[in-house]
Amino acid sequence: MQNEKEKDDDLTAIFQQGFNDGYMLREQMPELAQSLERSLADIHTEYSSAFKDGMNQYDIENDKGLMLDWKMDQDRDHDDFTPDKDADKDRDEIEPEMD
């Protein structure tokens, strides 16, 4: 038989999984997420509640234009980066080349 701590840990893990699944699905496949949200309207489990919360959290962040720094870095196209031709100029002055 599970004690209270184990039950709480299980519920926390279920909630976290549902929240993350909802968030990622809303981000990656918004049409499917919307369909699942309608399907889950009358289902009230820990997972389904967390799933809906995750989708709502994504919407809140997306609506307000909030993007975490790591997400912006992930979405940024790094291929078009052109370093300044004199980027190492100051470094050479500080650290002279040894012959």
N, C-alpha and C positions, 0 to 999 in steps of 0.2 A: 504494500500500500504506500502511495506517495505521501510525503509530508507536505506541509503548506509551502515551504521554500521550493521544493521541486515543482509543485503545481504552478507557482508564480514564475519560475524559470521557464517552464514549458509554455505558459501563456505569453510571456515576453518574447520568446523565440518565434512563436506563431504570429504574434503581432508584427514583429520586425520583418519576418518573411513576407507577410501579406502587404505591409506598407511598401517595402522595396519592390515587390512584384507590381503593385499598382502604379508606383511612380515610374518604373522603367517601361511598363507597357504603355502608359499614357505618353511617354516621351518617344518611344520607338514605333508604336503602332496605335496611333490615336483613334482610328476608326474601330478597331477591335476593342480597345479599352472602353469606348463609349457603348458599344454593344454589350460588353460584359457588365458595365455599370447598370444598365437597364435590367439585365438578367438578375443582378444581385439586389435589386431594390427591396424585395421582400425577405431576403435572407439575412439573418442577424446572428452571425457567428463571429468569433474573435478575428478569424482570418478575413472574412468578407468586410467587416468594419474597417480593419486596417488597410485592406486593399483599396477601399473607397477613400480612406484618409490619404493614402499615398497618391492617388490620382488627383485629389483635391489640392494637395500640397504642390504638386507639379503645376497645376493650373494657377495657383497663387503666385508662384515664382515666375512663371511664364508671363502672366498678365501684367505684373508689375515690372517686367523687364529685368528681374533679378537673375543674375547668373553668377555662380561662384567662379572665382578666379581659375580654378582647375578646369572648369567646364569651358570657359572662354579660351583657355590655352589649348584645350583638346580640339575645339572647333576651328581655331585659327589655322590658316594655311601657312605652313612653315616653308613651303617650296619657293615662295616669292621673296624670301629674305635675302637682301644683298648687303653684306657688311660694308661699312665705310672703308674706303681704300686706305685711310690714314688711321684706322682703328688701333694699330700697334705702334703708332708713332710715339705716343707718350710712354709706353712701356719700354721702348728702346732707349729713351732718354733716361729713364729711371734705372734700367738694368742694361748697361752697355754690354755689347757683345764681347766675349772673351776670345781672343785669337790663339 
